[in-house]
Amino acid sequence: MNRRISIVLSLSMTLNALAYTGALAYAEGKQVDDQAGLVVEELISNDNLKMEDVSTSIPKAGTDNVTNPAMQLENLADVKAKIEADAKVVIELPTSIDQGQSIISGKLVRGIGVSVYSLTDKEFSDKKFVPTADALITNSKYNVNTQDGKFSLALNTANLKPGSHLAICIYYSLRQADGKIVNKNYFINATYGQAGAPIAPQPQKPSQPIDERRISGDDRFATNLASVRKTFTSSQTVVVASGNSFADPLAAGPLAMKYSAPIIFSDKAGLRPDAVKLIKELGAKNVIIVGGLNSVPASVVKQLAGLSVRRISGNDRYETSAKLVKEFGPSRHIIFTDGRKFADALSATPLAKKLSSPILLVNGIDKLPNNINSYRDTYIIGGKNSVGLDVENRLKSIKGDKSYRIYGQDREATSYQVASVLKFSENIIANGNSFADALSAVNLLNNGGKNLILVKKNSISKDNKELTENKANYIIGGYNTVSKTILAY
């Protein structure tokens, strides 16, 4: 018998009864870090919704369904109107998924959980179905975690055929003005591919990946621009940094994320013509150059005539980093990482995004910032060979138990530890031994919550491989940087 599929999106929303204006206020849920006491729950989970595992509520195959009644399928227009009336936001849901497409995207509200189930022909024709564990083809713990509600969810399309019908389910709990909680759920029809359409092969040139899940170009500068186009359609501010060294772009990452600005690479002679063109296409009005004249030449200012351009730089990477921390402004958190190697600083970037914190590059002997007491807590990313115990001990002497270190036995393991703490549902895969393409991962991390997973060119650790399962995964760099053997695309 043909199997059809149903996409289940579970949304948890609560109206704020104290300020009842229709705005949504989300109940916060604590997440326990089962890796050990590396990070306090309050700090990491403070603005996250509880990741709700729906698998326990899914009846097992062959058992009677008592708690889960059959779900009724409805049309998109009716359901969209109901949800938008409750959420006070415009939502976007896919009703047609292209054949061969393994990721669905849309826009809902932060905190939505998305799961996909298969349906039999009879369930679809009856417009009713009961979700079962055997029919689940995605991660049951997936939650939309972006502030703007945009999401991407990986689908297991191995058993799908053109014309398969889909159903999108949205569930949420609504707190009314009288304090009562009303549970709502809706299921919407959608379609995968076109019935009877042949499955055409998708040719690829090994040197020019065309899969939308791999972001790459002919060189680091082309990859950089591809990462910007993947993430940004417009931006008032642009950060320009050297594409030939890692320190300045990584130190600038948190500031770029704070301003929702892309980082565009300059070459030794200045910006390439396609970079200047892209800056204009983005509608940028302000440009922040990071690094001295040896990193980003004075000619860049002339290339950007008509825009407001300023430069942040110091005598070395550490002074530049310190100035960027000052430019970042007040924060409850600050992250310390090794300024001599790029891997740990790159792994720290998703944490900086999560905590809205700056990253300070250190070399093991740096003086601590004069305003260290203005930060509620401090984080070190990397082992003692990266950021020495002397720095850690000085931090602990000032911050006590509000100083934390996250690290692994190597750079790949450190990226795993950070990702395990953050628990984001999307991943960026980058080569941990080559910074040329990996630096552009900062642009991909700018939009929403994503883990950064470091790999070798031809291999991925067992732990990091597990993090990619049933997730939306994006690779930064071509096959010479991250081979096709890693994720088969």
ChimeraX attribute file (.defattr): number of C-alpha atoms within 10 A of each C-alpha:
attribute: neighborCount
match mode: 1-to-1
recipient: residues
	/A:1	6
	/A:2	11
	/A:3	17
	/A:4	24
	/A:5	28
	/A:6	29
	/A:7	26
	/A:8	25
	/A:9	24
	/A:10	26
	/A:11	22
	/A:12	24
	/A:13	24
	/A:14	21
	/A:15	23
	/A:16	19
	/A:17	17
	/A:18	8
	/A:19	11
	/A:20	13
	/A:21	11
	/A:22	17
	/A:23	16
	/A:24	22
	/A:25	15
	/A:26	17
	/A:27	15
	/A:28	12
	/A:29	16
	/A:30	16
	/A:31	19
	/A:32	15
	/A:33	17
	/A:34	9
	/A:35	10
	/A:36	9
	/A:37	12
	/A:38	17
	/A:39	21
	/A:40	17
	/A:41	15
	/A:42	13
	/A:43	15
	/A:44	19
	/A:45	22
	/A:46	15
	/A:47	16
	/A:48	20
	/A:49	21
	/A:50	18
	/A:51	20
	/A:52	17
	/A:53	13
	/A:54	16
	/A:55	16
	/A:56	10
	/A:57	12
	/A:58	18
	/A:59	18
	/A:60	15
	/A:61	12
	/A:62	8
	/A:63	8
	/A:64	9
	/A:65	15
	/A:66	7
	/A:67	9
	/A:68	14
	/A:69	11
	/A:70	13
	/A:71	16
	/A:72	18
	/A:73	22
	/A:74	17
	/A:75	15
	/A:76	19
	/A:77	9
	/A:78	11
	/A:79	17
	/A:80	17
	/A:81	13
	/A:82	14
	/A:83	20
	/A:84	13
	/A:85	12
	/A:86	16
	/A:87	20
	/A:88	14
	/A:89	17
	/A:90	13
	/A:91	16
	/A:92	13
	/A:93	15
	/A:94	19
	/A:95	17
	/A:96	16
	/A:97	21
	/A:98	16
	/A:99	21
	/A:100	17
	/A:101	14
	/A:102	16
	/A:103	19
	/A:104	17
	/A:105	14
	/A:106	13
	/A:107	19
	/A:108	24
	/A:109	24
	/A:110	22
	/A:111	25
	/A:112	26
	/A:113	26
	/A:114	26
	/A:115	25
	/A:116	25
	/A:117	23
	/A:118	26
	/A:119	25
	/A:120	17
	/A:121	16
	/A:122	14
	/A:123	19
	/A:124	22
	/A:125	11
	/A:126	11
	/A:127	17
	/A:128	16
	/A:129	23
	/A:130	17
	/A:131	24
	/A:132	20
	/A:133	16
	/A:134	13
	/A:135	20
	/A:136	20
	/A:137	21
	/A:138	20
	/A:139	22
	/A:140	23
	/A:141	16
	/A:142	27
	/A:143	29
	/A:144	29
	/A:145	24
	/A:146	19
	/A:147	12
	/A:148	14
	/A:149	18
	/A:150	18
	/A:151	24
	/A:152	18
	/A:153	24
	/A:154	24
	/A:155	21
	/A:156	16
	/A:157	15
	/A:158	9
	/A:159	12
	/A:160	19
	/A:161	21
	/A:162	18
	/A:163	19
	/A:164	24
	/A:165	27
	/A:166	27
	/A:167	31
	/A:168	26
	/A:169	25
	/A:170	23
	/A:171	20
	/A:172	23
	/A:173	17
	/A:174	20
	/A:175	19
	/A:176	15
	/A:177	15
	/A:178	7
	/A:179	12
	/A:180	11
	/A:181	14
	/A:182	11
	/A:183	12
	/A:184	15
	/A:185	17
	/A:186	24
	/A:187	25
	/A:188	25
	/A:189	21
	/A:190	22
	/A:191	21
	/A:192	23
	/A:193	21
	/A:194	16
	/A:195	13
	/A:196	9
	/A:197	11
	/A:198	11
	/A:199	11
	/A:200	8
	/A:201	7
	/A:202	8
	/A:203	8
	/A:204	11
	/A:205	7
	/A:206	13
	/A:207	12
	/A:208	12
	/A:209	19
	/A:210	15
	/A:211	13
	/A:212	13
	/A:213	16
	/A:214	22
	/A:215	27
	/A:216	28
	/A:217	20
	/A:218	11
	/A:219	12
	/A:220	21
	/A:221	25
	/A:222	19
	/A:223	24
	/A:224	31
	/A:225	23
	/A:226	20
	/A:227	27
	/A:228	26
	/A:229	17
	/A:230	14
	/A:231	16
	/A:232	16
	/A:233	11
	/A:234	19
	/A:235	18
	/A:236	15
	/A:237	23
	/A:238	24
	/A:239	24
	/A:240	27
	/A:241	27
	/A:242	26
	/A:243	26
	/A:244	18
	/A:245	14
	/A:246	22
	/A:247	25
	/A:248	28
	/A:249	26
	/A:250	28
	/A:251	28
	/A:252	29
	/A:253	30
	/A:254	28
	/A:255	25
	/A:256	23
	/A:257	23
	/A:258	15
	/A:259	15
	/A:260	18
	/A:261	28
	/A:262	30
	/A:263	33
	/A:264	25
	/A:265	26
	/A:266	22
	/A:267	16
	/A:268	15
	/A:269	13
	/A:270	20
	/A:271	25
	/A:272	16
	/A:273	9
	/A:274	12
	/A:275	19
	/A:276	16
	/A:277	11
	/A:278	17
	/A:279	23
	/A:280	15
	/A:281	12
	/A:282	18
	/A:283	14
	/A:284	17
	/A:285	16
	/A:286	18
	/A:287	21
	/A:288	20
	/A:289	28
	/A:290	26
	/A:291	26
	/A:292	20
	/A:293	14
	/A:294	10
	/A:295	21
	/A:296	25
	/A:297	18
	/A:298	14
	/A:299	12
	/A:300	20
	/A:301	19
	/A:302	11
	/A:303	14
	/A:304	17
	/A:305	9
	/A:306	10
	/A:307	15
	/A:308	13
	/A:309	19
	/A:310	13
	/A:311	17
	/A:312	17
	/A:313	21
	/A:314	16
	/A:315	9
	/A:316	12
	/A:317	21
	/A:318	22
	/A:319	17
	/A:320	23
	/A:321	28
	/A:322	20
	/A:323	18
	/A:324	24
	/A:325	24
	/A:326	13
	/A:327	12
	/A:328	19
	/A:329	10
	/A:330	14
	/A:331	15
	/A:332	15
	/A:333	21
	/A:334	23
	/A:335	24
	/A:336	24
	/A:337	28
	/A:338	25
	/A:339	24
	/A:340	18
	/A:341	16
	/A:342	21
	/A:343	29
	/A:344	29
	/A:345	28
	/A:346	30
	/A:347	29
	/A:348	28
	/A:349	30
	/A:350	26
	/A:351	26
	/A:352	22
	/A:353	22
	/A:354	18
	/A:355	20
	/A:356	20
	/A:357	25
	/A:358	33
	/A:359	30
	/A:360	26
	/A:361	27
	/A:362	23
	/A:363	18
	/A:364	19
	/A:365	10
	/A:366	11
	/A:367	10
	/A:368	13
	/A:369	12
	/A:370	7
	/A:371	8
	/A:372	15
	/A:373	12
	/A:374	13
	/A:375	15
	/A:376	14
	/A:377	22
	/A:378	23
	/A:379	23
	/A:380	27
	/A:381	29
	/A:382	28
	/A:383	20
	/A:384	16
	/A:385	9
	/A:386	19
	/A:387	24
	/A:388	17
	/A:389	13
	/A:390	13
	/A:391	20
	/A:392	19
	/A:393	13
	/A:394	14
	/A:395	21
	/A:396	16
	/A:397	11
	/A:398	13
	/A:399	17
	/A:400	13
	/A:401	12
	/A:402	16
	/A:403	23
	/A:404	20
	/A:405	19
	/A:406	20
	/A:407	22
	/A:408	15
	/A:409	9
	/A:410	14
	/A:411	22
	/A:412	25
	/A:413	20
	/A:414	23
	/A:415	29
	/A:416	26
	/A:417	22
	/A:418	26
	/A:419	23
	/A:420	17
	/A:421	23
	/A:422	21
	/A:423	20
	/A:424	23
	/A:425	26
	/A:426	27
	/A:427	22
	/A:428	23
	/A:429	26
	/A:430	27
	/A:431	27
	/A:432	23
	/A:433	17
	/A:434	15
	/A:435	21
	/A:436	19
	/A:437	25
	/A:438	28
	/A:439	29
	/A:440	32
	/A:441	27
	/A:442	28
	/A:443	25
	/A:444	26
	/A:445	22
	/A:446	25
	/A:447	19
	/A:448	21
	/A:449	23
	/A:450	27
	/A:451	28
	/A:452	31
	/A:453	31
	/A:454	27
	/A:455	23
	/A:456	18
	/A:457	19
	/A:458	14
	/A:459	15
	/A:460	20
	/A:461	16
	/A:462	8
	/A:463	13
	/A:464	21
	/A:465	15
	/A:466	12
	/A:467	21
	/A:468	19
	/A:469	14
	/A:470	19
	/A:471	20
	/A:472	21
	/A:473	24
	/A:474	24
	/A:475	27
	/A:476	26
	/A:477	31
	/A:478	22
	/A:479	20
	/A:480	12
	/A:481	23
	/A:482	28
	/A:483	19
	/A:484	18
	/A:485	12
	/A:486	18
	/A:487	16
	/A:488	6
	/A:489	18
